[in-house]
Amino acid sequence: MSTMQEVAKKAGVSKATVSRVLTGKGYVSEATKILVYQAIEEIGYRPNLIARNLATSKSGYIGLVVTNTLYRGNYFSELLSQTALQLEASGRQIILVDGKHSAREEHEAVQFLLDLCCDAVIIYPRFLSVDEMDLLIEQYKQPIIVMNRKLRKHQSHCVCCDHKGSSYTATRYLIDRGHHDIAFICGVLDSPTAIERLSGYKEALEHAGLPIQDDLIVSGKWTSASGAAAIEKLLASECKFSAVLASNDDMAIGAMKQLNQSGLSVPQDVSIIGFDNIPPSAFLNPALSSVKEPVSEMIHDVVNRLIAMLDGGYFSNDNLYTSELIIRDSVVNGPHFLVK
């Protein structure tokens, strides 16, 4: 492996001059720069990026920690693509690291990125608690921004979506259309998002004076197959329901297929709403009603906060985003609907 000293010898300059050319710090004539770059190309020198970052204090790298269970599907695709685009527009490079399957591994992923001299880290947590993330922010000088969780002590370091409120809104819409027996397909219940959406569903029922029927709440695994399995379980229990709220569109799609295979029509027999508004939702038959989260807007806010923390500037203290309920063909009036 070639070294900076070899580049200096080849170009006929000092090692310090080569360093100034690579870092852009200090004056070097154009003729000398050309000699150094020619030497770099001829001997195939590749600078030690970590060493250079330590010397310059800034790398231009932003780390992103996401557990691998979220890598599948449209939601992660939008999250990753929007983060990459926003960081590219600000002249930064993204480095993705797997948070794996525990709070310890998520913490290790953050540490790994900081050891690589990332200027800042974005984390979409699955296992770290709010208290643990507040402590992380206090431990490191580099900015750490948390997505999808509301922090207690460092609210300017988080951007989140009101999952409970959006679930309340979707449930309330079904109630107002005359649906009193509403089934709910949960996501995996070690997910904060799943817990908040279940909480919003229950609160809407309570505020409407409707009972919470535990038999109508079925666990899913965020997949279409688990949505289908949830409908199978509901039908086998002979529970009465006229609508289904599924915690994501994939489970809603599985639920729709299973209802159809069981001889029930959507929406004539059972209305259904999902979450995430994935692209295929609008092209199903019937088109699926869904809750659209403002992922692009949230990512834009995250990047703006990071840039403000790194370079100075202003960012809003408003960090809780609301979702939009998009009604399509998968919902009709329920058996209790009254024309006013």
Secondary structure, 3 states (H helix, E strand, C coil): CCCHHHHHHHHCCCHHHHHHHHHCCCCCCHHHHHHHHHHHHHHCCCCCHHHHHHHHCCCCEEEEEECHHHCCHHHHHHHHHHHHHHHHHCCCEEEEEECCCCHHHHHHHHHHHHHCCCCEEEEECCCCCHHHHHHHHHHCCCCEEEECCCCCCCHHHEEEECHHHHHHHHHHHHHHCCCCCEEEEECCCCCHHHHHHHHHHHHHHHHCCCCCCHHHEEECCCCHHHHHHHHHHHHHCCCCCCEEEECCHHHHHHHHHHHHHCCCCCCCCCEEEEECCCHHHHHCCCCCEEEECCHHHHHHHHHHHHHHHHHCCCCCCCCEECCEEECCCCCCCCCCCCCC
